Amino acid sequence: MKTGIIVYVVGNQEDKGQFDEKEALGKLGVKADRVEFVFSGTGGDDDLAYSWWTMIRKGMARIVCMTGERIAASDIRLLGREMQLSGY
């Protein structure tokens, strides 16, 4: 069963520098077949739903959404909140 994680990044996104997804993923230390980052306040309300739909389309059977906070350019701290969007 493939697992996908959506990291929903909350808080102020300004003045933190350029975000490098690969570097942030390495620092995060989560294990999944696919990880996507969604930033609050940077687009439409459907960014989270779009990421969820994309993961389903890519074959992820279990999808979890975790809340994180950007503390540096490519450094995300997970806040301990987790919501299972699909799967078991």
Buried (B, 14 or more C-beta within 10 A) or exposed (E): EBBBBBBBBBBEEEEBEEBEEEEBBEEBEEEBBBBBBBBBEEEEEEBBEBBBEBBBEEEBBBBBBBBBEBEEEBBBBBBEEEEEBEBE
